[in-house]
């Protein structure tokens, strides 16, 4: 499930970057904040996957 989780996190990051950019282009601070929040969620998911990978390596 790790690859799927990473792909979803990457998609969420891209979505967040697009929303942030659109917010900057239109002057919508709400969209900018929502976009940055999505990017933060994606970063947290990637960090979780990194921890899971390290745990697997430690067990092996």
Rosetta blueprint (number, residue, H / E / L):
1 X L
2 X H
3 X H
4 X H
5 X H
6 X H
7 X H
8 X H
9 X H
10 X H
11 X H
12 X H
13 X H
14 X H
15 X H
16 X H
17 X H
18 X H
19 X H
20 X H
21 X H
22 X H
23 X H
24 X H
25 X H
26 X H
27 X L
28 X L
29 X H
30 X H
31 X H
32 X H
33 X H
34 X H
35 X H
36 X H
37 X H
38 X H
39 X H
40 X H
41 X H
42 X H
43 X H
44 X H
45 X H
46 X H
47 X H
48 X H
49 X H
50 X H
51 X H
52 X H
53 X H
54 X H
55 X H
56 X H
57 X H
58 X H
59 X H
60 X L
